[in-house]
Amino acid sequence: MGCNCGGGARGRATIYRLVLPNGVMRDYPTRQEAEAARQRSGGTVLVVNQ
């Protein structure tokens, strides 16, 4: 029997990357976590699709 795995379409994962003022990058699974970290440390939150 064949695979019924969505017709070969791959899902895309979205991560939220915090870029700190000193150039360090940290990835978070949710925007809420990234925004909380940004408020503590400063920097910019970027949305990254993988």
Phi and psi in radians as a Rosetta constraint file:
Dihedral C 1 N 2 CA 2 C 2 CIRCULARHARMONIC -1.348 0.35
Dihedral N 2 CA 2 C 2 N 3 CIRCULARHARMONIC 2.896 0.35
Dihedral C 2 N 3 CA 3 C 3 CIRCULARHARMONIC -1.374 0.35
Dihedral N 3 CA 3 C 3 N 4 CIRCULARHARMONIC 2.380 0.35
Dihedral C 3 N 4 CA 4 C 4 CIRCULARHARMONIC -1.922 0.35
Dihedral N 4 CA 4 C 4 N 5 CIRCULARHARMONIC 1.247 0.35
Dihedral C 4 N 5 CA 5 C 5 CIRCULARHARMONIC -2.008 0.35
Dihedral N 5 CA 5 C 5 N 6 CIRCULARHARMONIC 0.659 0.35
Dihedral C 5 N 6 CA 6 C 6 CIRCULARHARMONIC 1.537 0.35
Dihedral N 6 CA 6 C 6 N 7 CIRCULARHARMONIC 0.315 0.35
Dihedral C 6 N 7 CA 7 C 7 CIRCULARHARMONIC 1.247 0.35
Dihedral N 7 CA 7 C 7 N 8 CIRCULARHARMONIC 0.359 0.35
Dihedral C 7 N 8 CA 8 C 8 CIRCULARHARMONIC 1.486 0.35
Dihedral N 8 CA 8 C 8 N 9 CIRCULARHARMONIC -0.041 0.35
Dihedral C 8 N 9 CA 9 C 9 CIRCULARHARMONIC -1.336 0.35
Dihedral N 9 CA 9 C 9 N 10 CIRCULARHARMONIC 2.194 0.35
Dihedral C 9 N 10 CA 10 C 10 CIRCULARHARMONIC -1.595 0.35
Dihedral N 10 CA 10 C 10 N 11 CIRCULARHARMONIC 2.397 0.35
Dihedral C 10 N 11 CA 11 C 11 CIRCULARHARMONIC -1.297 0.35
Dihedral N 11 CA 11 C 11 N 12 CIRCULARHARMONIC 2.681 0.35
Dihedral C 11 N 12 CA 12 C 12 CIRCULARHARMONIC -1.880 0.35
Dihedral N 12 CA 12 C 12 N 13 CIRCULARHARMONIC 2.328 0.35
Dihedral C 12 N 13 CA 13 C 13 CIRCULARHARMONIC -1.624 0.35
Dihedral N 13 CA 13 C 13 N 14 CIRCULARHARMONIC 2.387 0.35
Dihedral C 13 N 14 CA 14 C 14 CIRCULARHARMONIC -1.880 0.35
Dihedral N 14 CA 14 C 14 N 15 CIRCULARHARMONIC 2.239 0.35
Dihedral C 14 N 15 CA 15 C 15 CIRCULARHARMONIC -2.145 0.35
Dihedral N 15 CA 15 C 15 N 16 CIRCULARHARMONIC 2.801 0.35
Dihedral C 15 N 16 CA 16 C 16 CIRCULARHARMONIC -2.021 0.35
Dihedral N 16 CA 16 C 16 N 17 CIRCULARHARMONIC 2.081 0.35
Dihedral C 16 N 17 CA 17 C 17 CIRCULARHARMONIC -1.843 0.35
Dihedral N 17 CA 17 C 17 N 18 CIRCULARHARMONIC 2.143 0.35
Dihedral C 17 N 18 CA 18 C 18 CIRCULARHARMONIC -1.655 0.35
Dihedral N 18 CA 18 C 18 N 19 CIRCULARHARMONIC 2.127 0.35
Dihedral C 18 N 19 CA 19 C 19 CIRCULARHARMONIC -1.834 0.35
Dihedral N 19 CA 19 C 19 N 20 CIRCULARHARMONIC 1.950 0.35
Dihedral C 19 N 20 CA 20 C 20 CIRCULARHARMONIC -1.375 0.35
Dihedral N 20 CA 20 C 20 N 21 CIRCULARHARMONIC 2.787 0.35
Dihedral C 20 N 21 CA 21 C 21 CIRCULARHARMONIC -1.000 0.35
Dihedral N 21 CA 21 C 21 N 22 CIRCULARHARMONIC -0.466 0.35
Dihedral C 21 N 22 CA 22 C 22 CIRCULARHARMONIC -1.537 0.35
Dihedral N 22 CA 22 C 22 N 23 CIRCULARHARMONIC 0.109 0.35
Dihedral C 22 N 23 CA 23 C 23 CIRCULARHARMONIC 1.660 0.35
Dihedral N 23 CA 23 C 23 N 24 CIRCULARHARMONIC -0.127 0.35
Dihedral C 23 N 24 CA 24 C 24 CIRCULARHARMONIC -1.263 0.35
Dihedral N 24 CA 24 C 24 N 25 CIRCULARHARMONIC 2.413 0.35
Dihedral C 24 N 25 CA 25 C 25 CIRCULARHARMONIC -2.000 0.35
Dihedral N 25 CA 25 C 25 N 26 CIRCULARHARMONIC 2.382 0.35
Dihedral C 25 N 26 CA 26 C 26 CIRCULARHARMONIC -2.288 0.35
Dihedral N 26 CA 26 C 26 N 27 CIRCULARHARMONIC 2.412 0.35
Dihedral C 26 N 27 CA 27 C 27 CIRCULARHARMONIC -1.812 0.35
Dihedral N 27 CA 27 C 27 N 28 CIRCULARHARMONIC 2.468 0.35
Dihedral C 27 N 28 CA 28 C 28 CIRCULARHARMONIC -2.286 0.35
Dihedral N 28 CA 28 C 28 N 29 CIRCULARHARMONIC 2.546 0.35
Dihedral C 28 N 29 CA 29 C 29 CIRCULARHARMONIC -1.333 0.35
Dihedral N 29 CA 29 C 29 N 30 CIRCULARHARMONIC -0.385 0.35
Dihedral C 29 N 30 CA 30 C 30 CIRCULARHARMONIC -2.248 0.35
Dihedral N 30 CA 30 C 30 N 31 CIRCULARHARMONIC 2.675 0.35
Dihedral C 30 N 31 CA 31 C 31 CIRCULARHARMONIC -1.147 0.35
Dihedral N 31 CA 31 C 31 N 32 CIRCULARHARMONIC -0.612 0.35
Dihedral C 31 N 32 CA 32 C 32 CIRCULARHARMONIC -1.059 0.35
Dihedral N 32 CA 32 C 32 N 33 CIRCULARHARMONIC -0.765 0.35
Dihedral C 32 N 33 CA 33 C 33 CIRCULARHARMONIC -1.133 0.35
Dihedral N 33 CA 33 C 33 N 34 CIRCULARHARMONIC -0.738 0.35
Dihedral C 33 N 34 CA 34 C 34 CIRCULARHARMONIC -1.120 0.35
Dihedral N 34 CA 34 C 34 N 35 CIRCULARHARMONIC -0.731 0.35
Dihedral C 34 N 35 CA 35 C 35 CIRCULARHARMONIC -1.168 0.35
Dihedral N 35 CA 35 C 35 N 36 CIRCULARHARMONIC -0.656 0.35
Dihedral C 35 N 36 CA 36 C 36 CIRCULARHARMONIC -1.118 0.35
Dihedral N 36 CA 36 C 36 N 37 CIRCULARHARMONIC -0.732 0.35
Dihedral C 36 N 37 CA 37 C 37 CIRCULARHARMONIC -1.163 0.35
Dihedral N 37 CA 37 C 37 N 38 CIRCULARHARMONIC -0.659 0.35
Dihedral C 37 N 38 CA 38 C 38 CIRCULARHARMONIC -1.108 0.35
Dihedral N 38 CA 38 C 38 N 39 CIRCULARHARMONIC -0.689 0.35
Dihedral C 38 N 39 CA 39 C 39 CIRCULARHARMONIC -1.144 0.35
Dihedral N 39 CA 39 C 39 N 40 CIRCULARHARMONIC -0.576 0.35
Dihedral C 39 N 40 CA 40 C 40 CIRCULARHARMONIC -1.334 0.35
Dihedral N 40 CA 40 C 40 N 41 CIRCULARHARMONIC -0.662 0.35
Dihedral C 40 N 41 CA 41 C 41 CIRCULARHARMONIC -2.009 0.35
Dihedral N 41 CA 41 C 41 N 42 CIRCULARHARMONIC -0.240 0.35
Dihedral C 41 N 42 CA 42 C 42 CIRCULARHARMONIC 1.489 0.35
Dihedral N 42 CA 42 C 42 N 43 CIRCULARHARMONIC -3.041 0.35
Dihedral C 42 N 43 CA 43 C 43 CIRCULARHARMONIC 1.813 0.35
Dihedral N 43 CA 43 C 43 N 44 CIRCULARHARMONIC -2.862 0.35
Dihedral C 43 N 44 CA 44 C 44 CIRCULARHARMONIC -2.317 0.35
Dihedral N 44 CA 44 C 44 N 45 CIRCULARHARMONIC 2.437 0.35
Dihedral C 44 N 45 CA 45 C 45 CIRCULARHARMONIC -1.756 0.35
Dihedral N 45 CA 45 C 45 N 46 CIRCULARHARMONIC 2.232 0.35
Dihedral C 45 N 46 CA 46 C 46 CIRCULARHARMONIC -2.010 0.35
Dihedral N 46 CA 46 C 46 N 47 CIRCULARHARMONIC 2.535 0.35
Dihedral C 46 N 47 CA 47 C 47 CIRCULARHARMONIC -1.667 0.35
Dihedral N 47 CA 47 C 47 N 48 CIRCULARHARMONIC 2.214 0.35
Dihedral C 47 N 48 CA 48 C 48 CIRCULARHARMONIC -2.138 0.35
Dihedral N 48 CA 48 C 48 N 49 CIRCULARHARMONIC 2.160 0.35
Dihedral C 48 N 49 CA 49 C 49 CIRCULARHARMONIC -1.691 0.35
Dihedral N 49 CA 49 C 49 N 50 CIRCULARHARMONIC 2.274 0.35
